Amino acid sequence: MYFDGAYRFIGKVDPEPLVRAVNSLDEHAWLEYVRRQDTYQVHRHTYTIPLIYDEDARHTDPTIWPRWAELEPVFEPVLDKIREANRPGSATAEGYFIRIILTRLSPHGWIAAHRDRGESFVKSHRNHLAIVTNKGVEFEVAEQVQHLAPGEIWEINNRQTHAVRNTGDDARIHLILDYVVPGETIEDPEGVYVA
């Protein structure tokens, strides 16, 4: 979603339970779903575990994947922070999560510069929760480089050009959460939209 700026700090949670939950996932969990990195060249250095996700990038009625039931309790504090940061003002209803995925960026991997497109990506708040990271990970949005520390939740302006570089020897793992506030007006440089 477009907003004035590159990043918006949402809050911080204790990263330890998140790290334990992610470390409990075996390698098979990371290799089960490969369509995202196989389809989108920009994500070729990543692995994805879908939790709430649809390949058609729909904006309503998201598909809940089986692993979400196992992980939701540990991520509940994160969900609460995002809900609190996006309480409806002029919106017509409480918000909902349309996409939640775990992503792992390989050591020395990168996500090339790109802008998110498509109706749902324009109308939803794109949040990143850093879970596992290293000092060699740089997140760049609109030419502003930032390191996201474990437990920090940041909304990024995904309508601006953004990229990630992992120059470290360890993987980077983020939880990406797209949150929709129905009725919210989004003033994007390419048009005005209502979520």
Sequence and secondary structure as in RCSB ss.txt:
>XXXX:A:sequence
MYFDGAYRFIGKVDPEPLVRAVNSLDEHAWLEYVRRQDTYQVHRHTYTIPLIYDEDARHTDPTIWPRWAELEPVF
EPVLDKIREANRPGSATAEGYFIRIILTRLSPHGWIAAHRDRGESFVKSHRNHLAIVTNKGVEFEVAEQVQHLAP
GEIWEINNRQTHAVRNTGDDARIHLILDYVVPGETIEDPEGVYVA
>XXXX:A:secstr
   SSSEEEEEE  HHHHHHHHHTS HHHHHS  HHHHH GGGTTEEEEEEE  TT  SSS  B THHHHHHHHH
HHHHHHHHHHT  SS SS  EEEEEEEEEE TT EEEEE   SHHHHSSEEEEEEEE  TTEEEEETTEEE   T
TEEEEE TTS EEEEE SSS EEEEEEEEE TT EEEETTEEEE 
